[in-house]
């Protein structure tokens, strides 16, 4: 069976995380990712002649498996990795971590068990990477990315900087125009490449491929980057370990900095020791000439100027820097002015705070473009600081946020409170300050209370007109809800407050708009039903979701009220949560509805592709309704039984004597008492204890309690038998499923139904916002001050009257 991506990633992380003990995640990652690398190349290349990676005898994952449980497993794993490294010129790359380090991995039996279990995680047969590759799939590269993100999250402040969030990397890749690259000979560089994730995301945007260069100061992180390149199919990428600022490695034949077609970077923020190892005043590479020297204890502009110097005359780049570079003065202000005057900054994208690992401060992407820099008259700015979701203790960009940023930037499309082209002339007037809030006011309009309306009544027309986006779609609805008051500038609600929702939802224009949106979705759905049902083994899942998503985005473009990016997000969320796993099942195994045991539940089974719940609703709805009826009857009986317990189970109640130590009523004890009562009544022989006026009531209550208890038991058996029969029928159906039936149900009843419901929910949210706002305005100005004073006066008179009756006078 195909590997389920979501389970693969989460199980890998969970297992590895459990074994790291007290070791810092930033160190433990080096061990786990080396093992992932060895497992991957062993699965892919073992026994192959002239393979991309040679797996020598004694240098593969199977040799590690043979060491499990042995005393010298740590030393043996070092030997295996060393052989693999020597055979592939990977010395200093995959052999950086010492698997025999007692300080990190424990001594004796502790190390033996930890490493044996770690190897065992990757030994799982479901992780056979040699046969789990759909066209366009990169399951191991994706797993590597997943682990890197989690290691970065767990690594703590200042230790997670080896990883740039994939969402930010994707934006940078798409705004530098690398998709326009014409050949593999074109180049891309990352001067502070970390694990290489940003560099790879950018390179992946090129359809022709590009030549990759990266430099990284940290030894272990540079090694990770090299492994990452191989895992992502870029074994020829050049990754160099050294300090970019003091010892740049990539140079031309004249000893000057090599220049590149494209560049990306996420350098360490505001590093204080940036000038260690060289003299910026006499820089060999003229990086600061004509711009100025950055401050002694802040290297942000040193990295920016290095990138500018490393770009060709038509080169394009993007760099992540803290917001402070946009407005700090002094030496940085001078440098900023000189860069702006040269026209190198094409745009600035302000990002939400707390996106990056190791820091919570807000950052921005500065987009550079030397091509036609002399003619550049402005800088395009985006304030994307509000578009994100919470993800644990970090913020994360959603799919819709990424797409919106890229669309708006690449089209240079101005949007109120979000994006605008700012002329250099305006920037000059602001003394070259690039702080985004100076140019884009992204604050929501304040909801101002109208004093005159509170005093004299009426709803301000200003508040009603703010809802203009709704009135464009429902022009006559406005007239249904409001009419002009006697005072200019104010209106009154023409219907009862409680009828606002029904008036909106039943209005013909509202109904027509809903039908219009539904027809848009239906057209998109009908286009893709034959494509989805026609999927077969080996298709490209990533191309499929790209086409689906771009088409739904286009379908909902230029639609009033509903935001196309919200609809896009619903599709992408469903893809990530459910549909992606289904698609990878299909591409590996075809349209097979295979049953498997539910994790953690011994006697339960289900089907991932075609869930049992869906099958039962489709084929056995009557049987399901019968069970639901029985369950409803049982719930009713239980509620009646609980009412009796509540009424008669307290102190001196008929059921109180039969409670056990846990406060539960003992049914056998109740039955004994009921038998005794029944016999006594039947024989008309009352003992003193029984002969009281309550005996008849007691008999009735206990009889009713036992009746409900027995009915509850009978219904429980019936439900159990009915469910067992239903499970059997469902199981039988799975064995005889025709492929066309599976396709129809998965595409129509699973995928399309879920996506369609999301669109309907989005429409509902839009409508509810209008309803809530109209109701809020109506309630806010419902009782003007004079009316409130009259109410207070009337209440005061009532209170005084009551006081007078009691002999008090309030003065």
HELIX and SHEET records of a PDB file:
HELIX    1   1 UNK A    5  UNK A   19  1                                  15    
HELIX    2   2 UNK A   25  UNK A   45  1                                  21    
HELIX    3   3 UNK A   61  UNK A   66  1                                   6    
HELIX    4   4 UNK A   73  UNK A   87  1                                  15    
HELIX    5   5 UNK A  102  UNK A  105  1                                   4    
HELIX    6   6 UNK A  109  UNK A  123  1                                  15    
HELIX    7   7 UNK A  125  UNK A  127  5                                   3    
HELIX    8   8 UNK A  139  UNK A  154  1                                  16    
HELIX    9   9 UNK A  166  UNK A  175  1                                  10    
HELIX   10  10 UNK A  178  UNK A  180  5                                   3    
HELIX   11  11 UNK A  197  UNK A  204  1                                   8    
HELIX   12  12 UNK A  219  UNK A  231  1                                  13    
HELIX   13  13 UNK A  280  UNK A  282  5                                   3    
HELIX   14  14 UNK A  300  UNK A  310  1                                  11    
HELIX   15  15 UNK A  323  UNK A  326  5                                   4    
HELIX   16  16 UNK A  331  UNK A  342  1                                  12    
HELIX   17  17 UNK A  373  UNK A  375  5                                   3    
HELIX   18  18 UNK A  399  UNK A  411  1                                  13    
HELIX   19  19 UNK A  424  UNK A  429  1                                   6    
HELIX   20  20 UNK A  436  UNK A  438  5                                   3    
HELIX   21  21 UNK A  451  UNK A  456  1                                   6    
HELIX   22  22 UNK A  461  UNK A  465  1                                   5    
HELIX   23  23 UNK A  468  UNK A  473  1                                   6    
HELIX   24  24 UNK A  477  UNK A  481  1                                   5    
HELIX   25  25 UNK A  497  UNK A  499  5                                   3    
HELIX   26  26 UNK A  500  UNK A  505  1                                   6    
HELIX   27  27 UNK A  508  UNK A  533  1                                  26    
HELIX   28  28 UNK A  541  UNK A  555  1                                  15    
HELIX   29  29 UNK A  564  UNK A  574  1                                  11    
HELIX   30  30 UNK A  575  UNK A  579  3                                   5    
HELIX   31  31 UNK A  580  UNK A  589  1                                  10    
HELIX   32  32 UNK A  612  UNK A  619  1                                   8    
HELIX   33  33 UNK A  621  UNK A  648  1                                  28    
HELIX   34  34 UNK A  656  UNK A  658  5                                   3    
HELIX   35  35 UNK A  667  UNK A  683  1                                  17    
HELIX   36  36 UNK A  695  UNK A  735  1                                  41    
HELIX   37  37 UNK A  739  UNK A  744  1                                   6    
HELIX   38  38 UNK A  745  UNK A  752  3                                   8    
HELIX   39  39 UNK A  753  UNK A  780  1                                  28    
HELIX   40  40 UNK A  785  UNK A  805  1                                  21    
SHEET    1   A 9 UNK A 238  UNK A 241  0                                        
SHEET    2   A 9 UNK A 211  UNK A 216  1                                        
SHEET    3   A 9 UNK A 187  UNK A 190  1                                        
SHEET    4   A 9 UNK A 260  UNK A 265  1                                        
SHEET    5   A 9 UNK A 311  UNK A 322  1                                        
SHEET    6   A 9 UNK A 363  UNK A 369 -1                                        
SHEET    7   A 9 UNK A 345  UNK A 350 -1                                        
SHEET    8   A 9 UNK A 378  UNK A 383  1                                        
SHEET    9   A 9 UNK A 419  UNK A 423 -1                                        
SHEET    1   B 2 UNK A 389  UNK A 391  0                                        
SHEET    2   B 2 UNK A 394  UNK A 396 -1                                        
SHEET    1   C 3 UNK A 459  UNK A 460  0                                        
SHEET    2   C 3 UNK A 490  UNK A 493 -1                                        
SHEET    3   C 3 UNK A 482  UNK A 484 -1                                        
SHEET    1   D 2 UNK A 596  UNK A 597  0                                        
SHEET    2   D 2 UNK A 605  UNK A 606 -1                                        
END                                                                             
